[in-house]
Amino acid sequence: MADSKASTTTTEAKPATASRVEWDDSKMDTNYANVANAASTREEVALVFGTNKTWKITEDKPVKIDLTNRIILSPFAAKRFALLLNGVLDEYESRFGKLDVEPAVKGSGK
């Protein structure tokens, strides 16, 4: 009788490795913003950034915001960005103190 051995191939699972990310900033612009807003649809989240240059706020003149940038993200990228930004702000507040961004009550002088 011929000795027949079944051929078996073993494949070892390789550990998952993180891809290396190379940040290319050769085309990056830098802009200052002291105003930001966001809106969304089912497919995207839009972030708009600008600068409030109004020195004297009066009831007869609107506050003028110069919009400079709009960033459009997928909802998944926006969620990851929100988590990242919250982590950065938590770290900031642990070093420099809590940021109070509660809306001011009208007429309170705040």
Secondary structure as GFF3:
##gff-version 3
##sequence-region A 1 110
A	DSSP	beta_strand	35	40	.	.	.	ID=ss1
A	DSSP	beta_strand	45	52	.	.	.	ID=ss2
A	DSSP	beta_strand	65	73	.	.	.	ID=ss3
A	DSSP	alpha_helix	75	96	.	.	.	ID=ss4
###
